[in-house]
Amino acid sequence: MYSFLKLNKEVSEHTFDIEPIDVLSVKNRLKDLGYYKEPEWGMTNFTDNQMFDGIRNFQEDEGLKVDGVMKPDGETENKINEIIEKKNGQQDNPSAQTDPNKEIRDRMYPVIKGHERSVEFPYKDHKGCITVGLGSNVDNPEKFNSIEWKDKNGQSVSKEDIERYYQELKNMQNGNFNATMYKDKTSLRIPENEIHRLYEEHLNKDLDYLRKTFKDFDKFPAEMQNVLIDIKYNTGNVEADRWPELHKAISERDLENIQKQVHRKDVGKERNQWAIETLRKIKKLDY
């Protein structure tokens, strides 16, 4: 476990009464994060150029003011402690190291489940695509056949029956059906573990997309990540050409305008209000 940094006084090249314990704490925390190499003679409680260079390099990498200054409860100390907290969490949860998306998927599951009605039978959405679970598109034979379908009695379904039901759904006219009207048109049912598996596949792809679309995505506050994930999951697109004002507000770190730009036209009032209320929890943007 890494120790947190708690300064007693300011640490800088221009501070003449730096406490020795603070110097050691800064050196050790910078060492933990790869910004200070312990000299061959060991750690001392005296300042040196390598320590201040380490502070500046850390500040630059984290998008902070690059001044080589660390203050008690200042942005540099807080950022170091934020990273240490994440590292400690990964040590407590080894799976997070091999699956970096797990924490995000876990926290978003109840959110997505609350916004997307969970449907246990396959149906055609408004675009005519075969869908199931939490809005998962399974409109191709390979994806559809990979699901461990059950019948209405919870029994396994043969491969031949799955292929037949798939073709029947493909041939079925959409008409004016909503999702519930498909319930009696097929005997296929999807168990909860399969709904969750499809959700995880969906979200992993969304996270790959968001990281490519927003270079600082992993530095965004969790609340902003959550809203962007929900928009991508719901609409399938958060590209700059479709959301130009949102991209502009994010690049300018304009929190008030970001709140204005997350509105979706074809989404219910409650889901849009959730996005705004979630963003209002953010105090500042420092990515």
Buried (B, 14 or more C-beta within 10 A) or exposed (E): EBEBBEBEBBBBEEBEEBBEEBBBBBBBBBBBBEBBEEEEEEEEEEBEEBBBBBBBBBBEEBEBEBEBBBBEEBBBBBBBBEBBEEBBEBEEEEEBEEEEBBBBBEEBBEBBBEBBEBBBBBBBBEEEEBBBBBBBBBBEEEBBEBBEBBBEEEEEBEEEBBEEBBEEBEEBEEEEEEBEEBBEBBBBBBBEEBBBBBBBEBBBEBBEBBEEBBEEBEBBBBBBBBBBBBBBBBBEEBEBEEBEEBBBBBEEBBBEBBBEBBEBEEBEEEBBEBBBEBBEEBEEBBB
